[in-house]
Amino acid sequence: MIKKIAILVLCFLLVGIGVQALVKQLPPDQWKQEVENIDNAIKRLTDLRDKELARAARRQNDGDRLQFQSQNLIDAKRAWAEADASREIAERYQQEIDQLQVRRANLLKKHDIHYTPSSQDSG
């Protein structure tokens, strides 16, 4: 349980710092590398978001199952709280993804490259 709390705190800190800060703005002549860095960050964040959503679904299911066992009601409430926390983390990841997509689109527009996000890019 302590390990899970530590992971949640780390995720909150990572998202709180802002992943955009981890994708450094490069000089204008290295814009292609910056776009690639943004794409890699989006991919990592998408994976993290999806893992959090899967964790939330599992914990929600655990809580839904446990609520019908009177001796496990506290465990059910804990599972629901963990599911809510995972959904919040996933939402913060999505916000970072959205910001990075805007930054990428602006870079591409600045260099006259027309970009249409694919369904894979959006959450």
TORDOPA-830672 format. One record per residue: x, y, z of N, C-alpha, C, O in turn. Coordinates in steps of 0.2 Angstrom, whole numbers, plus 5000, padded with zeros to 4 digits. Atoms other than C-alpha are relative to their C-alpha. Layout:
BEGIN
XYZXYZXYZXYZ/...
END
This chain:
BEGIN
500449945000500050005000500450065000500350114996/499649945000501450125004500350014993500450074991/499750005007502250084987499550044995499750084991/500549975005500650134978499950075002499850114997/500049934998500550294988500650044997500550104995/499449975002502350334984499950014992500150064990/500149995007501950304965499550064998499650094994/500549955001500450414966500350075001500250124997/499649944999501450554974500550024995500550084993/499649995005502750534961499750034994499950074990/500449985006501450544947499850075001499850114996/500249934999500750704955500550054999500450104996/499449955001502450784956500250014993500350064991/499849995007502850744938499650044996499850084993/500549965003501250814932500050075002499950124998/500049934997501350964944500650044997500550104996/499549975003503051004937499950024993500150084991/500149995006502450994920500549974995501149994995/499650035004503050884907500350044994500850034991/499849955005503251024895500750035001501150044997/499349974998504751084905500549944999501149964998/499550055001505550914902500149994992500749974990/499949995007505350944883500350074999499950124998/499749945001506551084881499950034993499950004988/500049975007506351214868500750014997501150035001/499350005003507751204856500050064995499550104994/499949955004508451334845499649994993499549944991/500450015006507451374829500249954995499849924991/499850045005508551284818500049925001500149884997/500150074997508251124828499349985001499149945005/500850014999506351124826499849934999499449915002/500250075001506250954819500249955006499849915007/499950044994507150874834499550025006499449975009/500449984995506050974845499349974999499049945004/500750035002504450904836500149935002499649905005/499950074998505250734838500049985008499749945010/500050014992505550754857499350015002499149975007/500749994998503750814859499649944998499249925002/500350065002503150664849500149945005499749905007/499850054995504150554861499650015007499449965010/500349994994503450634876499349995000499049965005/500750025001501650624870499949935000499449905004/500050085000501950434867500049985007499749945009/499950024993502650414885499450025004499149985008/500549984996501250514892499349964999498949955003/500650045002499850424883500149935003499649915005/500050074997500550254889499950015007499549975010/500149994993500550324907499350015001499049995006/500749984999498850394905499649934999499149925003/500450065001498150224898500149955006499749925008/499850044995499050134912499650025007499349985010/500449984994498150244925499349994999498949975004/500850015001496450224917499949935001499449915003/500150074999496750034917500049995008499649955010/499950014992497250044936499350025003499149995007/500749974997495650154939499549954999499149945003/500650055002494550024930500149945005499649915008/499950054996495349884940499850015008499449975011/500249984993495149974957499350015001499049995006/500849995000493350024953499749935000499249935004/500350075000492949844949500149975007499649935009/499950034994493749784965499550035005499250005009/500449974995492749914975499349984999498949975004/500750035002491149864966499849935002499349925005/500050074998491449684970500050005008499649965011/499950014993491949714988499450035004499350015010/500649974996490449824993499549965002499149975007/500550054998489349674994500249965005499849915007/499850044995490349595007500150055006500650095006/500049954995490049685023500650015004500850075006/499350004997491749645031500550044996501050054998/499549975004492549725016499850074997500150104993/500249935002491649895015500550055000500650094996/499549964999493149985021500549994994500750044991/499550015006494249905007499650024994500050054989/500449985006492849944994500150085000500350104994/499949925000492950134999500750014998500850064995/499349995002494850124998500149994993500550034990/500050025007494750044981499750064996500050084991/500449945004493550184975500550065000500550104995/499549944999494750314982500650004995500850054992/499450015004496250244973499850004992500150034988/500349995007495150234957499950074998500150094993/500149935001494750414959500750044999500850084994/499449975000496550464962500349984993500650024990/499850025006497050364946499750044994500050064990/500449965005495750454936500350075000500350104994/499749934999496450624942500650004997500850054993/499450005003498150574937500049994992500350034989/500150015007497550514920499850074997500050084991/500349935002496650684918500650054999500650094994/499449965000498250774922500549994994500850034991/499650025006499250674909499750024994500050054989/500349985006497950714896500150074999500150104994/499949925001498050904900500750014997500850054993/499349995003499950884897500149984993500450024989/500050035007499650784881499750064996500050074990/500449955004498450924875500550064999500550094993/499549945000499751064879500649984995500850034991/499450025004501150964870499850004992500150024988/500250005006500050944855499950074997500050084991/500149935002499651124854500750034998500850064993/499349985001501551164855500349974993500650014990/499750045006501951034841499650034994499950054989/500449975006500551104830500350074998500350094993/499749935002501251284832500750004997500850044993/499450015003502951224828500049994993500350014988/500150025007502351144812499750054996499950064990/500349955004501251284807500550064999500550094993/499549955000502751404810500449994994500750034991/499650025005503651304797499649984994499949944989/500450015005502251294785499849924998499849904992/500250075000501851104788499349995002499250015008/500750004998500051074788499949935004500249885002/500050054996499650954802499349985002499050035005/500750024997498050854806500149955005500349895003/499950064995498050754822499649944998499149944996/500350065001497650574820499649985006499750015011/500450024994496450484831500449975005500249975011/499550034995497950404839500350055004500550045010/499749954996498550574845499550025005499850055010/500549984995496950614854499949955005499949895004/500250044995496450544870499349985000499049945005/
END
